[in-house]
Amino acid sequence: MVCLFLINLSLGSVSIPLKEVFKSLFGGTTSKETWHYIIVNYRLPKAIAAILVGMGLSISGLLMQTLFRNPLAGPYVLGLSSGASLGVATVILGAAFLPESLATIMLSSYGIVLASSLGSFLVLMAVLAVSYRLRDTMAILIVGLMFGSLTSAIVGTLTYFSTAEQLQKFTFWSLGNLGNLSWTSIGILFVCVLIGLFLSLFSIKPLNALLLGENYARSLGLNYKRTRLIIIFATSVLAGSITAFAGPIAFIGLAVPHIAKLVFQTSNHTILFWSTLLFGASIMLICDSISQVPGGDITLPINAVTSVFGAPIVIWLLVRKRKMIG
């Protein structure tokens, strides 16, 4: 991960030697002043954002897959991404209906983050309220999917009545972006991810107990309802904050836990937690490096790269595992 972090800082439209990257990071004087400016003000925050996003999404995916005992569950299964999309769509696509001064504030980068956070938070509150009343975990999964469908319908209606410019801006947000985060945004995202990871770390033993089902976990003395709430809250903090700052990034949360399980051949969450954490950060750094198209002026959408790069790896690992078993 450290090697990939340094390579990520050196690659881009302007190629910077690794020696110069070290100088810039550790207070030395680089050969060119512009190199130092590019690293400190653009590439370093983007690389840190990639690590935080990779860690947060992969761990939230692991939590959801274990809680719902569903290999297709991901960090956005609770409808948080759809809630964030609704908040951003309301601001971007509904800006014409707001007073001009308010529309200018809300269309700024922090306004969009606030709208995304508010959308995720409202869906989180609804899911937590439902989960407190429902005993069946699968019912919560269905409720999350229904929230997703409802918000998608509202977003679809807003896009139907929007201008080409508004649609373009919303599309750019939905493709994900790591490059527009200031150091203040990185600080807020770091705190949110740290809280989510801290809660996840204390859920390792309960997650191992949940592997054999809800009744088995209860027989071990696990307070199932409280554990479920903590896991849902941790996932919501991780996925909600990342979506607010970087947009809805696909694949990482769904696939990285599977990669960790296939590589280490274990279901023990003590191992899976740390391996998923490092795999998520590393894969996100690789995807970010590819999206910069080293040596070119083009920047690819991070969402497209994560899916194109990651899906074949998971398919290959699954086929390889099947052959080994056969």
TABELTA-V580597 format. One record per residue. N is the residue number from 1. RES is the residue in three letters. SS is DSSP state (2 for helix, 1 for strand, 0 for the rest). PSI is psi in whole degrees, 0 to 359 (* if undefined). Layout:
N;RES;SS;PSI + N;RES;SS;PSI
This chain:
1;MET;0;319 + 2;VAL;2;317 + 3;CYS;2;315 + 4;LEU;2;325 + 5;PHE;2;314 + 6;LEU;2;319 + 7;ILE;2;320 + 8;ASN;2;322 + 9;LEU;2;332 + 10;SER;2;337 + 11;LEU;0;154 + 12;GLY;0;194 + 13;SER;0;329 + 14;VAL;0;116 + 15;SER;0;125 + 16;ILE;0;125 + 17;PRO;0;146 + 18;LEU;2;327 + 19;LYS;2;318 + 20;GLU;2;327 + 21;VAL;2;315 + 22;PHE;2;315 + 23;LYS;2;316 + 24;SER;2;322 + 25;LEU;2;326 + 26;PHE;0;27 + 27;GLY;0;8 + 28;GLY;0;173 + 29;THR;0;122 + 30;THR;0;160 + 31;SER;0;326 + 32;LYS;0;134 + 33;GLU;2;325 + 34;THR;2;328 + 35;TRP;2;316 + 36;HIS;2;318 + 37;TYR;2;315 + 38;ILE;2;316 + 39;ILE;2;308 + 40;VAL;2;321 + 41;ASN;2;344 + 42;TYR;2;304 + 43;ARG;2;322 + 44;LEU;2;309 + 45;PRO;2;325 + 46;LYS;2;319 + 47;ALA;2;319 + 48;ILE;2;319 + 49;ALA;2;319 + 50;ALA;2;318 + 51;ILE;2;313 + 52;LEU;2;316 + 53;VAL;2;314 + 54;GLY;2;314 + 55;MET;2;311 + 56;GLY;2;312 + 57;LEU;2;320 + 58;SER;2;319 + 59;ILE;2;319 + 60;SER;2;326 + 61;GLY;2;318 + 62;LEU;2;317 + 63;LEU;2;315 + 64;MET;2;320 + 65;GLN;2;324 + 66;THR;2;317 + 67;LEU;2;314 + 68;PHE;0;355 + 69;ARG;0;47 + 70;ASN;0;116 + 71;PRO;0;345 + 72;LEU;0;2 + 73;ALA;0;138 + 74;GLY;0;183 + 75;PRO;0;339 + 76;TYR;0;12 + 77;VAL;0;338 + 78;LEU;0;359 + 79;GLY;0;10 + 80;LEU;2;319 + 81;SER;2;319 + 82;SER;2;322 + 83;GLY;2;318 + 84;ALA;2;317 + 85;SER;2;321 + 86;LEU;2;317 + 87;GLY;2;314 + 88;VAL;2;319 + 89;ALA;2;321 + 90;THR;2;320 + 91;VAL;2;309 + 92;ILE;2;311 + 93;LEU;2;338 + 94;GLY;0;14 + 95;ALA;2;331 + 96;ALA;2;336 + 97;PHE;2;355 + 98;LEU;0;155 + 99;PRO;0;148 + 100;GLU;2;317 + 101;SER;2;318 + 102;LEU;2;321 + 103;ALA;2;321 + 104;THR;2;317 + 105;ILE;2;314 + 106;MET;2;334 + 107;LEU;0;358 + 108;SER;0;169 + 109;SER;2;320 + 110;TYR;2;330 + 111;GLY;2;319 + 112;ILE;2;320 + 113;VAL;2;317 + 114;LEU;2;316 + 115;ALA;2;318 + 116;SER;2;315 + 117;SER;2;318 + 118;LEU;2;318 + 119;GLY;2;314 + 120;SER;2;319 + 121;PHE;2;318 + 122;LEU;2;318 + 123;VAL;2;320 + 124;LEU;2;313 + 125;MET;2;319 + 126;ALA;2;317 + 127;VAL;2;318 + 128;LEU;2;321 + 129;ALA;2;318 + 130;VAL;2;316 + 131;SER;2;331 + 132;TYR;2;329 + 133;ARG;2;328 + 134;LEU;0;139 + 135;ARG;0;327 + 136;ASP;0;122 + 137;THR;2;322 + 138;MET;2;330 + 139;ALA;2;324 + 140;ILE;2;320 + 141;LEU;2;316 + 142;ILE;2;319 + 143;VAL;2;316 + 144;GLY;2;316 + 145;LEU;2;324 + 146;MET;2;320 + 147;PHE;2;318 + 148;GLY;2;316 + 149;SER;2;319 + 150;LEU;2;311 + 151;THR;2;325 + 152;SER;2;323 + 153;ALA;2;319 + 154;ILE;2;317 + 155;VAL;2;318 + 156;GLY;2;320 + 157;THR;2;318 + 158;LEU;2;319 + 159;THR;2;328 + 160;TYR;2;326 + 161;PHE;0;15 + 162;SER;0;160 + 163;THR;0;167 + 164;ALA;2;322 + 165;GLU;2;316 + 166;GLN;2;318 + 167;LEU;2;320 + 168;GLN;2;316 + 169;LYS;2;319 + 170;PHE;2;321 + 171;THR;2;317 + 172;PHE;2;319 + 173;TRP;2;316 + 174;SER;2;343 + 175;LEU;0;352 + 176;GLY;0;146 + 177;ASN;0;127 + 178;LEU;0;350 + 179;GLY;0;353 + 180;ASN;0;20 + 181;LEU;0;129 + 182;SER;0;171 + 183;TRP;2;328 + 184;THR;2;316 + 185;SER;2;319 + 186;ILE;2;318 + 187;GLY;2;315 + 188;ILE;2;316 + 189;LEU;2;320 + 190;PHE;2;315 + 191;VAL;2;315 + 192;CYS;2;315 + 193;VAL;2;321 + 194;LEU;2;317 + 195;ILE;2;314 + 196;GLY;2;317 + 197;LEU;2;324 + 198;PHE;2;315 + 199;LEU;2;322 + 200;SER;2;321 + 201;LEU;2;323 + 202;PHE;0;357 + 203;SER;0;4 + 204;ILE;2;310 + 205;LYS;2;313 + 206;PRO;2;324 + 207;LEU;2;320 + 208;ASN;2;322 + 209;ALA;2;327 + 210;LEU;2;347 + 211;LEU;0;326 + 212;LEU;0;12 + 213;GLY;0;165 + 214;GLU;2;317 + 215;ASN;2;320 + 216;TYR;2;318 + 217;ALA;2;320 + 218;ARG;2;323 + 219;SER;2;338 + 220;LEU;0;1 + 221;GLY;0;15 + 222;LEU;0;132 + 223;ASN;0;94 + 224;TYR;2;317 + 225;LYS;2;316 + 226;ARG;2;318 + 227;THR;2;316 + 228;ARG;2;317 + 229;LEU;2;318 + 230;ILE;2;316 + 231;ILE;2;316 + 232;ILE;2;318 + 233;PHE;2;317 + 234;ALA;2;315 + 235;THR;2;319 + 236;SER;2;319 + 237;VAL;2;315 + 238;LEU;2;302 + 239;ALA;2;321 + 240;GLY;2;314 + 241;SER;2;320 + 242;ILE;2;317 + 243;THR;2;322 + 244;ALA;2;318 + 245;PHE;2;327 + 246;ALA;2;355 + 247;GLY;0;172 + 248;PRO;0;106 + 249;ILE;0;123 + 250;ALA;0;170 + 251;PHE;0;310 + 252;ILE;2;307 + 253;GLY;2;327 + 254;LEU;2;317 + 255;ALA;2;325 + 256;VAL;2;318 + 257;PRO;2;323 + 258;HIS;2;320 + 259;ILE;2;315 + 260;ALA;2;318 + 261;LYS;2;319 + 262;LEU;2;323 + 263;VAL;2;315 + 264;PHE;2;353 + 265;GLN;0;49 + 266;THR;0;158 + 267;SER;0;10 + 268;ASN;0;119 + 269;HIS;2;344 + 270;THR;2;320 + 271;ILE;2;315 + 272;LEU;2;324 + 273;PHE;2;308 + 274;TRP;2;322 + 275;SER;2;319 + 276;THR;2;320 + 277;LEU;2;311 + 278;LEU;2;320 + 279;PHE;2;317 + 280;GLY;2;312 + 281;ALA;2;317 + 282;SER;2;314 + 283;ILE;2;323 + 284;MET;2;322 + 285;LEU;2;319 + 286;ILE;2;313 + 287;CYS;2;320 + 288;ASP;2;321 + 289;SER;2;319 + 290;ILE;2;319 + 291;SER;2;336 + 292;GLN;0;350 + 293;VAL;0;77 + 294;PRO;0;129 + 295;GLY;0;353 + 296;GLY;0;168 + 297;ASP;0;356 + 298;ILE;0;143 + 299;THR;0;122 + 300;LEU;0;152 + 301;PRO;0;133 + 302;ILE;2;328 + 303;ASN;2;318 + 304;ALA;2;318 + 305;VAL;2;316 + 306;THR;2;319 + 307;SER;2;315 + 308;VAL;2;320 + 309;PHE;2;319 + 310;GLY;2;321 + 311;ALA;2;313 + 312;PRO;2;327 + 313;ILE;2;315 + 314;VAL;2;317 + 315;ILE;2;316 + 316;TRP;2;316 + 317;LEU;2;320 + 318;LEU;2;317 + 319;VAL;2;318 + 320;ARG;2;318 + 321;LYS;2;319 + 322;ARG;2;319 + 323;LYS;2;319 + 324;MET;2;321 + 325;ILE;2;318 + 326;GLY;0;*
